[in-house]
Amino acid sequence: MARLKVTQLKGRVGEKHFARETLRSLGLKRIGDTVIKEDRPEIRGMVRAVAHLVAVEEVD
């Protein structure tokens, strides 16, 4: 199964509550943090909600 590498590019200060909570759910705490997640619809939805704050790559 494919995996997604999610990196936080921008800070959460000034963002709405749902965006801050979504970053927390993804495991991102500060700018530059990177997590590897399974490519599932739930994760894709979370990434889409905070697409303006993160960068996503597919890794095998």
N, CA, C and O atoms as a Tripos MOL2 file, in Angstrom:
@<TRIPOS>MOLECULE
protein
  240   239    60     0     0
PROTEIN
NO_CHARGES

@<TRIPOS>ATOM
      1 N           0.8450   -1.1900    0.0000 N.3       1 MET1
      2 CA          0.0000    0.0000    0.0000 C.3       1 MET1
      3 C           0.8830    1.2430    0.0000 C.2       1 MET1
      4 O           1.9360    1.2820    0.6360 O.2       1 MET1
      5 N           0.4320    2.2390   -0.7190 N.am      2 ALA2
      6 CA          1.1980    3.4780   -0.8150 C.3       2 ALA2
      7 C           1.1670    4.2350    0.5040 C.2       2 ALA2
      8 O           0.2980    4.0170    1.3490 O.2       2 ALA2
      9 N           2.1180    5.1110    0.6570 N.am      3 ARG3
     10 CA          2.1920    5.9490    1.8500 C.3       3 ARG3
     11 C           2.3250    7.4000    1.4350 C.2       3 ARG3
     12 O           2.7540    7.7090    0.3230 O.2       3 ARG3
     13 N           1.9550    8.2740    2.3350 N.am      4 LEU4
     14 CA          2.0520    9.7090    2.0930 C.3       4 LEU4
     15 C           3.0320   10.3190    3.0780 C.2       4 LEU4
     16 O           2.9860   10.0280    4.2740 O.2       4 LEU4
     17 N           3.9180   11.1660    2.5710 N.am      5 LYS5
     18 CA          4.8380   11.9190    3.4110 C.3       5 LYS5
     19 C           4.2740   13.3310    3.5110 C.2       5 LYS5
     20 O           4.2140   14.0590    2.5190 O.2       5 LYS5
     21 N           3.8610   13.7100    4.7190 N.am      6 VAL6
     22 CA          3.2130   15.0040    4.9400 C.3       6 VAL6
     23 C           4.1580   15.8820    5.7470 C.2       6 VAL6
     24 O           4.5900   15.4930    6.8320 O.2       6 VAL6
     25 N           4.4810   17.0620    5.2300 N.am      7 THR7
     26 CA          5.3840   17.9970    5.8820 C.3       7 THR7
     27 C           4.6670   19.3150    6.1270 C.2       7 THR7
     28 O           4.0400   19.8600    5.2170 O.2       7 THR7
     29 N           4.7540   19.8300    7.3420 N.am      8 GLN8
     30 CA          4.1370   21.1140    7.6680 C.3       8 GLN8
     31 C           5.0400   22.2380    7.1880 C.2       8 GLN8
     32 O           6.2170   22.2950    7.5430 O.2       8 GLN8
     33 N           4.4810   23.1340    6.3780 N.am      9 LEU9
     34 CA          5.2470   24.2380    5.8040 C.3       9 LEU9
     35 C           4.9620   25.5720    6.4720 C.2       9 LEU9
     36 O           5.8350   26.4390    6.5240 O.2       9 LEU9
     37 N           3.7610   25.7440    6.9780 N.am     10 LYS10
     38 CA          3.3630   27.0090    7.5960 C.3      10 LYS10
     39 C           2.8700   26.7510    9.0140 C.2      10 LYS10
     40 O           2.4580   25.6420    9.3550 O.2      10 LYS10
     41 N           2.9200   27.7830    9.8170 N.am     11 GLY11
     42 CA          2.4880   27.6740   11.2060 C.3      11 GLY11
     43 C           0.9830   27.6850   11.3500 C.2      11 GLY11
     44 O           0.2570   28.0550   10.4280 O.2      11 GLY11
     45 N           0.5190   27.2710   12.5300 N.am     12 ARG12
     46 CA         -0.9160   27.2010   12.7830 C.3      12 ARG12
     47 C          -1.4620   28.4480   13.4520 C.2      12 ARG12
     48 O          -2.6710   28.5560   13.6580 O.2      12 ARG12
     49 N          -0.5960   29.3920   13.7950 N.am     13 VAL13
     50 CA         -1.0530   30.6140   14.4470 C.3      13 VAL13
     51 C          -1.9690   31.3790   13.4900 C.2      13 VAL13
     52 O          -1.6290   31.5810   12.3240 O.2      13 VAL13
     53 N          -3.1120   31.7940   13.9830 N.am     14 GLY14
     54 CA         -4.0570   32.5360   13.1690 C.3      14 GLY14
     55 C          -5.0010   31.6750   12.3620 C.2      14 GLY14
     56 O          -5.8880   32.1980   11.6870 O.2      14 GLY14
     57 N          -4.8280   30.3590   12.4170 N.am     15 GLU15
     58 CA         -5.7110   29.4570   11.6780 C.3      15 GLU15
     59 C          -6.9480   29.1500   12.5080 C.2      15 GLU15
     60 O          -6.9500   29.3390   13.7250 O.2      15 GLU15
     61 N          -7.9800   28.6850   11.8600 N.am     16 LYS16
     62 CA         -9.2040   28.3100   12.5580 C.3      16 LYS16
     63 C          -8.9690   27.0470   13.3810 C.2      16 LYS16
     64 O          -8.0200   26.2980   13.1500 O.2      16 LYS16
     65 N          -9.8530   26.8360   14.3380 N.am     17 HIS17
     66 CA         -9.7200   25.7290   15.2790 C.3      17 HIS17
     67 C          -9.6390   24.3790   14.5640 C.2      17 HIS17
     68 O          -8.8210   23.5370   14.9370 O.2      17 HIS17
     69 N         -10.4810   24.1560   13.5330 N.am     18 PHE18
     70 CA        -10.4780   22.8650   12.8600 C.3      18 PHE18
     71 C          -9.1400   22.5790   12.1730 C.2      18 PHE18
     72 O          -8.7010   21.4300   12.1190 O.2      18 PHE18
     73 N          -8.5010   23.6150   11.6520 N.am     19 ALA19
     74 CA         -7.2070   23.4250   10.9810 C.3      19 ALA19
     75 C          -6.1340   23.0670   11.9990 C.2      19 ALA19
     76 O          -5.2970   22.2060   11.7270 O.2      19 ALA19
     77 N          -6.1390   23.7080   13.1690 N.am     20 ARG20
     78 CA         -5.1730   23.3860   14.2240 C.3      20 ARG20
     79 C          -5.3710   21.9530   14.7070 C.2      20 ARG20
     80 O          -4.4010   21.2250   14.9180 O.2      20 ARG20
     81 N          -6.6250   21.5500   14.8800 N.am     21 GLU21
     82 CA         -6.9160   20.1960   15.3470 C.3      21 GLU21
     83 C          -6.5660   19.1480   14.2850 C.2      21 GLU21
     84 O          -6.1300   18.0470   14.6210 O.2      21 GLU21
     85 N          -6.7520   19.4790   13.0350 N.am     22 THR22
     86 CA         -6.3990   18.5550   11.9610 C.3      22 THR22
     87 C          -4.8910   18.3340   11.9140 C.2      22 THR22
     88 O          -4.4360   17.2030   11.7420 O.2      22 THR22
     89 N          -4.1150   19.3980   12.0650 N.am     23 LEU23
     90 CA         -2.6610   19.2410   12.1200 C.3      23 LEU23
     91 C          -2.2580   18.3580   13.2920 C.2      23 LEU23
     92 O          -1.3800   17.5050   13.1590 O.2      23 LEU23
     93 N          -2.8940   18.5610   14.4350 N.am     24 ARG24
     94 CA         -2.6030   17.7380   15.6110 C.3      24 ARG24
     95 C          -2.9360   16.2670   15.3350 C.2      24 ARG24
     96 O          -2.1770   15.3750   15.7150 O.2      24 ARG24
     97 N          -4.0680   16.0170   14.6740 N.am     25 SER25
     98 CA         -4.4760   14.6540   14.3550 C.3      25 SER25
     99 C          -3.4970   13.9710   13.4030 C.2      25 SER25
    100 O          -3.2920   12.7590   13.4670 O.2      25 SER25
    101 N          -2.9020   14.7620   12.5260 N.am     26 LEU26
    102 CA         -1.8980   14.2130   11.6130 C.3      26 LEU26
    103 C          -0.5650   13.9720   12.3150 C.2      26 LEU26
    104 O           0.2940   13.2670   11.7840 O.2      26 LEU26
    105 N          -0.3850   14.5410   13.4860 N.am     27 GLY27
    106 CA          0.8670   14.3600   14.2210 C.3      27 GLY27
    107 C           1.8880   15.4480   13.9520 C.2      27 GLY27
    108 O           3.0720   15.2770   14.2450 O.2      27 GLY27
    109 N           1.4390   16.5700   13.3960 N.am     28 LEU28
    110 CA          2.3400   17.6770   13.0810 C.3      28 LEU28
    111 C           2.2580   18.7210   14.1860 C.2      28 LEU28
    112 O           1.1670   19.1620   14.5490 O.2      28 LEU28
    113 N           3.4080   19.1160   14.7190 N.am     29 LYS29
    114 CA          3.4300   20.0430   15.8430 C.3      29 LYS29
    115 C           4.0780   21.3770   15.5130 C.2      29 LYS29
    116 O           3.7120   22.4030   16.0870 O.2      29 LYS29
    117 N           5.0340   21.3740   14.5960 N.am     30 ARG30
    118 CA          5.7250   22.6300   14.2910 C.3      30 ARG30
    119 C           6.1630   22.6260   12.8260 C.2      30 ARG30
    120 O           6.1420   21.5920   12.1580 O.2      30 ARG30
    121 N           6.5550   23.7850   12.3510 N.am     31 ILE31
    122 CA          7.0030   23.9230   10.9670 C.3      31 ILE31
    123 C           8.2090   23.0220   10.7520 C.2      31 ILE31
    124 O           9.1400   23.0040   11.5580 O.2      31 ILE31
    125 N           8.1800   22.2780    9.6560 N.am     32 GLY32
    126 CA          9.2810   21.3810    9.3250 C.3      32 GLY32
    127 C           9.0620   19.9450    9.7760 C.2      32 GLY32
    128 O           9.8000   19.0530    9.3580 O.2      32 GLY32
    129 N           8.0650   19.7010   10.6190 N.am     33 ASP33
    130 CA          7.7580   18.3310   11.0390 C.3      33 ASP33
    131 C           7.2680   17.5310    9.8430 C.2      33 ASP33
    132 O           6.5500   18.0480    8.9860 O.2      33 ASP33
    133 N           7.6660   16.2560    9.7940 N.am     34 THR34
    134 CA          7.2550   15.3560    8.7280 C.3      34 THR34
    135 C           6.7440   14.0620    9.3360 C.2      34 THR34
    136 O           7.3270   13.5340   10.2830 O.2      34 THR34
    137 N           5.6540   13.5590    8.7860 N.am     35 VAL35
    138 CA          5.1060   12.2730    9.2100 C.3      35 VAL35
    139 C           4.8260   11.4320    7.9760 C.2      35 VAL35
    140 O           4.5620   11.9610    6.8960 O.2      35 VAL35
    141 N           4.8850   10.1270    8.1460 N.am     36 ILE36
    142 CA          4.5450    9.1830    7.0900 C.3      36 ILE36
    143 C           3.2350    8.5210    7.4950 C.2      36 ILE36
    144 O           3.1400    7.9350    8.5740 O.2      36 ILE36
    145 N           2.2320    8.6130    6.6410 N.am     37 LYS37
    146 CA          0.9090    8.0540    6.9160 C.3      37 LYS37
    147 C           0.5140    7.1140    5.7860 C.2      37 LYS37
    148 O           0.9500    7.2790    4.6470 O.2      37 LYS37
    149 N          -0.3210    6.1220    6.1120 N.am     38 GLU38
    150 CA         -0.8740    5.2460    5.0880 C.3      38 GLU38
    151 C          -1.8050    6.0600    4.1910 C.2      38 GLU38
    152 O          -2.4710    6.9870    4.6520 O.2      38 GLU38
    153 N          -1.8430    5.7090    2.9210 N.am     39 ASP39
    154 CA         -2.6910    6.4150    1.9570 C.3      39 ASP39
    155 C          -4.1110    5.8660    2.0640 C.2      39 ASP39
    156 O          -4.4660    4.8920    1.4000 O.2      39 ASP39
    157 N          -4.9130    6.5060    2.9090 N.am     40 ARG40
    158 CA         -6.3100    6.1110    3.1230 C.3      40 ARG40
    159 C          -7.1880    7.3300    2.8890 C.2      40 ARG40
    160 O          -6.7130    8.4630    2.9650 O.2      40 ARG40
    161 N          -8.4670    7.1050    2.6060 N.am     41 PRO41
    162 CA         -9.3670    8.2400    2.3610 C.3      41 PRO41
    163 C          -9.4400    9.2130    3.5370 C.2      41 PRO41
    164 O          -9.5680   10.4190    3.3290 O.2      41 PRO41
    165 N          -9.3610    8.7060    4.7700 N.am     42 GLU42
    166 CA         -9.4330    9.5890    5.9360 C.3      42 GLU42
    167 C          -8.2450   10.5400    5.9770 C.2      42 GLU42
    168 O          -8.3940   11.7290    6.2560 O.2      42 GLU42
    169 N          -7.0750   10.0050    5.6980 N.am     43 ILE43
    170 CA         -5.8490   10.8180    5.7080 C.3      43 ILE43
    171 C          -5.8850   11.8170    4.5570 C.2      43 ILE43
    172 O          -5.5180   12.9790    4.7320 O.2      43 ILE43
    173 N          -6.3260   11.3720    3.3790 N.am     44 ARG44
    174 CA         -6.4370   12.2840    2.2300 C.3      44 ARG44
    175 C          -7.3660   13.4510    2.5440 C.2      44 ARG44
    176 O          -7.0900   14.5870    2.1610 O.2      44 ARG44
    177 N          -8.4620   13.1750    3.2380 N.am     45 GLY45
    178 CA         -9.4020   14.2270    3.6020 C.3      45 GLY45
    179 C          -8.7890   15.2240    4.5640 C.2      45 GLY45
    180 O          -8.9940   16.4300    4.4250 O.2      45 GLY45
    181 N          -8.0310   14.7290    5.5490 N.am     46 MET46
    182 CA         -7.3760   15.6300    6.5000 C.3      46 MET46
    183 C          -6.3460   16.4980    5.7870 C.2      46 MET46
    184 O          -6.2350   17.6940    6.0560 O.2      46 MET46
    185 N          -5.5970   15.8860    4.8780 N.am     47 VAL47
    186 CA         -4.5790   16.6430    4.1340 C.3      47 VAL47
    187 C          -5.2500   17.6960    3.2650 C.2      47 VAL47
    188 O          -4.7490   18.8150    3.1530 O.2      47 VAL47
    189 N          -6.3660   17.3560    2.6560 N.am     48 ARG48
    190 CA         -7.0740   18.3170    1.8120 C.3      48 ARG48
    191 C          -7.5780   19.5070    2.6280 C.2      48 ARG48
    192 O          -7.6160   20.6330    2.1320 O.2      48 ARG48
    193 N          -7.9630   19.2530    3.8770 N.am     49 ALA49
    194 CA         -8.4890   20.3260    4.7310 C.3      49 ALA49
    195 C          -7.4110   21.3340    5.1100 C.2      49 ALA49
    196 O          -7.7110   22.5050    5.3440 O.2      49 ALA49
    197 N          -6.1570   20.8870    5.1730 N.am     50 VAL50
    198 CA         -5.0590   21.7860    5.5530 C.3      50 VAL50
    199 C          -4.0150   21.8810    4.4370 C.2      50 VAL50
    200 O          -2.8270   22.0620    4.7010 O.2      50 VAL50
    201 N          -4.4710   21.7580    3.2000 N.am     51 ALA51
    202 CA         -3.5570   21.7670    2.0560 C.3      51 ALA51
    203 C          -2.7400   23.0450    1.9610 C.2      51 ALA51
    204 O          -1.6390   23.0370    1.4100 O.2      51 ALA51
    205 N          -3.2680   24.1460    2.4930 N.am     52 HIS52
    206 CA         -2.5590   25.4230    2.4380 C.3      52 HIS52
    207 C          -1.4320   25.4930    3.4790 C.2      52 HIS52
    208 O          -0.6510   26.4450    3.4770 O.2      52 HIS52
    209 N          -1.3420   24.4980    4.3640 N.am     53 LEU53
    210 CA         -0.3180   24.4950    5.4170 C.3      53 LEU53
    211 C           0.7240   23.3860    5.2470 C.2      53 LEU53
    212 O           1.7650   23.4130    5.9030 O.2      53 LEU53
    213 N           0.4540   22.4260    4.3840 N.am     54 VAL54
    214 CA          1.3240   21.2470    4.2760 C.3      54 VAL54
    215 C           1.7170   20.9540    2.8400 C.2      54 VAL54
    216 O           1.1060   21.4390    1.8870 O.2      54 VAL54
    217 N           2.7670   20.1370    2.7180 N.am     55 ALA55
    218 CA          3.1760   19.5940    1.4100 C.3      55 ALA55
    219 C           3.0690   18.0770    1.5070 C.2      55 ALA55
    220 O           3.3570   17.4950    2.5520 O.2      55 ALA55
    221 N           2.6530   17.4400    0.4170 N.am     56 VAL56
    222 CA          2.4230   15.9950    0.4190 C.3      56 VAL56
    223 C           3.1870   15.3440   -0.7220 C.2      56 VAL56
    224 O           3.2010   15.8520   -1.8440 O.2      56 VAL56
    225 N           3.8280   14.2090   -0.4260 N.am     57 GLU57
    226 CA          4.5070   13.4100   -1.4350 C.3      57 GLU57
    227 C           4.0820   11.9640   -1.2540 C.2      57 GLU57
    228 O           3.7980   11.5370   -0.1350 O.2      57 GLU57
    229 N           4.0350   11.2100   -2.3380 N.am     58 GLU58
    230 CA          3.7900    9.7770   -2.2370 C.3      58 GLU58
    231 C           5.1310    9.0640   -2.1550 C.2      58 GLU58
    232 O           6.0450    9.3500   -2.9280 O.2      58 GLU58
    233 N           5.2420    8.1350   -1.2150 N.am     59 VAL59
    234 CA          6.4410    7.3210   -1.0800 C.3      59 VAL59
    235 C           6.0380    5.8680   -1.0960 C.2      59 VAL59
    236 O           4.9290    5.5140   -0.6950 O.2      59 VAL59
    237 N           6.9500    5.0160   -1.5660 N.am     60 ASP60
    238 CA          6.6660    3.5740   -1.6360 C.3      60 ASP60
    239 C           7.2550    2.8460   -0.4560 C.2      60 ASP60
    240 O           7.1140    1.6270   -0.3500 O.2      60 ASP60
@<TRIPOS>BOND
     1     1     2 1
     2     2     3 1
     3     3     4 2
     4     3     5 am
     5     5     6 1
     6     6     7 1
     7     7     8 2
     8     7     9 am
     9     9    10 1
    10    10    11 1
    11    11    12 2
    12    11    13 am
    13    13    14 1
    14    14    15 1
    15    15    16 2
    16    15    17 am
    17    17    18 1
    18    18    19 1
    19    19    20 2
    20    19    21 am
    21    21    22 1
    22    22    23 1
    23    23    24 2
    24    23    25 am
    25    25    26 1
    26    26    27 1
    27    27    28 2
    28    27    29 am
    29    29    30 1
    30    30    31 1
    31    31    32 2
    32    31    33 am
    33    33    34 1
    34    34    35 1
    35    35    36 2
    36    35    37 am
    37    37    38 1
    38    38    39 1
    39    39    40 2
    40    39    41 am
    41    41    42 1
    42    42    43 1
    43    43    44 2
    44    43    45 am
    45    45    46 1
    46    46    47 1
    47    47    48 2
    48    47    49 am
    49    49    50 1
    50    50    51 1
    51    51    52 2
    52    51    53 am
    53    53    54 1
    54    54    55 1
    55    55    56 2
    56    55    57 am
    57    57    58 1
    58    58    59 1
    59    59    60 2
    60    59    61 am
    61    61    62 1
    62    62    63 1
    63    63    64 2
    64    63    65 am
    65    65    66 1
    66    66    67 1
    67    67    68 2
    68    67    69 am
    69    69    70 1
    70    70    71 1
    71    71    72 2
    72    71    73 am
    73    73    74 1
    74    74    75 1
    75    75    76 2
    76    75    77 am
    77    77    78 1
    78    78    79 1
    79    79    80 2
    80    79    81 am
    81    81    82 1
    82    82    83 1
    83    83    84 2
    84    83    85 am
    85    85    86 1
    86    86    87 1
    87    87    88 2
    88    87    89 am
    89    89    90 1
    90    90    91 1
    91    91    92 2
    92    91    93 am
    93    93    94 1
    94    94    95 1
    95    95    96 2
    96    95    97 am
    97    97    98 1
    98    98    99 1
    99    99   100 2
   100    99   101 am
   101   101   102 1
   102   102   103 1
   103   103   104 2
   104   103   105 am
   105   105   106 1
   106   106   107 1
   107   107   108 2
   108   107   109 am
   109   109   110 1
   110   110   111 1
   111   111   112 2
   112   111   113 am
   113   113   114 1
   114   114   115 1
   115   115   116 2
   116   115   117 am
   117   117   118 1
   118   118   119 1
   119   119   120 2
   120   119   121 am
   121   121   122 1
   122   122   123 1
   123   123   124 2
   124   123   125 am
   125   125   126 1
   126   126   127 1
   127   127   128 2
   128   127   129 am
   129   129   130 1
   130   130   131 1
   131   131   132 2
   132   131   133 am
   133   133   134 1
   134   134   135 1
   135   135   136 2
   136   135   137 am
   137   137   138 1
   138   138   139 1
   139   139   140 2
   140   139   141 am
   141   141   142 1
   142   142   143 1
   143   143   144 2
   144   143   145 am
   145   145   146 1
   146   146   147 1
   147   147   148 2
   148   147   149 am
   149   149   150 1
   150   150   151 1
   151   151   152 2
   152   151   153 am
   153   153   154 1
   154   154   155 1
   155   155   156 2
   156   155   157 am
   157   157   158 1
   158   158   159 1
   159   159   160 2
   160   159   161 am
   161   161   162 1
   162   162   163 1
   163   163   164 2
   164   163   165 am
   165   165   166 1
   166   166   167 1
   167   167   168 2
   168   167   169 am
   169   169   170 1
   170   170   171 1
   171   171   172 2
   172   171   173 am
   173   173   174 1
   174   174   175 1
   175   175   176 2
   176   175   177 am
   177   177   178 1
   178   178   179 1
   179   179   180 2
   180   179   181 am
   181   181   182 1
   182   182   183 1
   183   183   184 2
   184   183   185 am
   185   185   186 1
   186   186   187 1
   187   187   188 2
   188   187   189 am
   189   189   190 1
   190   190   191 1
   191   191   192 2
   192   191   193 am
   193   193   194 1
   194   194   195 1
   195   195   196 2
   196   195   197 am
   197   197   198 1
   198   198   199 1
   199   199   200 2
   200   199   201 am
   201   201   202 1
   202   202   203 1
   203   203   204 2
   204   203   205 am
   205   205   206 1
   206   206   207 1
   207   207   208 2
   208   207   209 am
   209   209   210 1
   210   210   211 1
   211   211   212 2
   212   211   213 am
   213   213   214 1
   214   214   215 1
   215   215   216 2
   216   215   217 am
   217   217   218 1
   218   218   219 1
   219   219   220 2
   220   219   221 am
   221   221   222 1
   222   222   223 1
   223   223   224 2
   224   223   225 am
   225   225   226 1
   226   226   227 1
   227   227   228 2
   228   227   229 am
   229   229   230 1
   230   230   231 1
   231   231   232 2
   232   231   233 am
   233   233   234 1
   234   234   235 1
   235   235   236 2
   236   235   237 am
   237   237   238 1
   238   238   239 1
   239   239   240 2
@<TRIPOS>SUBSTRUCTURE
     1 MET1         2 RESIDUE 1 A MET
     2 ALA2         6 RESIDUE 1 A ALA
     3 ARG3        10 RESIDUE 1 A ARG
     4 LEU4        14 RESIDUE 1 A LEU
     5 LYS5        18 RESIDUE 1 A LYS
     6 VAL6        22 RESIDUE 1 A VAL
     7 THR7        26 RESIDUE 1 A THR
     8 GLN8        30 RESIDUE 1 A GLN
     9 LEU9        34 RESIDUE 1 A LEU
    10 LYS10       38 RESIDUE 1 A LYS
    11 GLY11       42 RESIDUE 1 A GLY
    12 ARG12       46 RESIDUE 1 A ARG
    13 VAL13       50 RESIDUE 1 A VAL
    14 GLY14       54 RESIDUE 1 A GLY
    15 GLU15       58 RESIDUE 1 A GLU
    16 LYS16       62 RESIDUE 1 A LYS
    17 HIS17       66 RESIDUE 1 A HIS
    18 PHE18       70 RESIDUE 1 A PHE
    19 ALA19       74 RESIDUE 1 A ALA
    20 ARG20       78 RESIDUE 1 A ARG
    21 GLU21       82 RESIDUE 1 A GLU
    22 THR22       86 RESIDUE 1 A THR
    23 LEU23       90 RESIDUE 1 A LEU
    24 ARG24       94 RESIDUE 1 A ARG
    25 SER25       98 RESIDUE 1 A SER
    26 LEU26      102 RESIDUE 1 A LEU
    27 GLY27      106 RESIDUE 1 A GLY
    28 LEU28      110 RESIDUE 1 A LEU
    29 LYS29      114 RESIDUE 1 A LYS
    30 ARG30      118 RESIDUE 1 A ARG
    31 ILE31      122 RESIDUE 1 A ILE
    32 GLY32      126 RESIDUE 1 A GLY
    33 ASP33      130 RESIDUE 1 A ASP
    34 THR34      134 RESIDUE 1 A THR
    35 VAL35      138 RESIDUE 1 A VAL
    36 ILE36      142 RESIDUE 1 A ILE
    37 LYS37      146 RESIDUE 1 A LYS
    38 GLU38      150 RESIDUE 1 A GLU
    39 ASP39      154 RESIDUE 1 A ASP
    40 ARG40      158 RESIDUE 1 A ARG
    41 PRO41      162 RESIDUE 1 A PRO
    42 GLU42      166 RESIDUE 1 A GLU
    43 ILE43      170 RESIDUE 1 A ILE
    44 ARG44      174 RESIDUE 1 A ARG
    45 GLY45      178 RESIDUE 1 A GLY
    46 MET46      182 RESIDUE 1 A MET
    47 VAL47      186 RESIDUE 1 A VAL
    48 ARG48      190 RESIDUE 1 A ARG
    49 ALA49      194 RESIDUE 1 A ALA
    50 VAL50      198 RESIDUE 1 A VAL
    51 ALA51      202 RESIDUE 1 A ALA
    52 HIS52      206 RESIDUE 1 A HIS
    53 LEU53      210 RESIDUE 1 A LEU
    54 VAL54      214 RESIDUE 1 A VAL
    55 ALA55      218 RESIDUE 1 A ALA
    56 VAL56      222 RESIDUE 1 A VAL
    57 GLU57      226 RESIDUE 1 A GLU
    58 GLU58      230 RESIDUE 1 A GLU
    59 VAL59      234 RESIDUE 1 A VAL
    60 ASP60      238 RESIDUE 1 A ASP
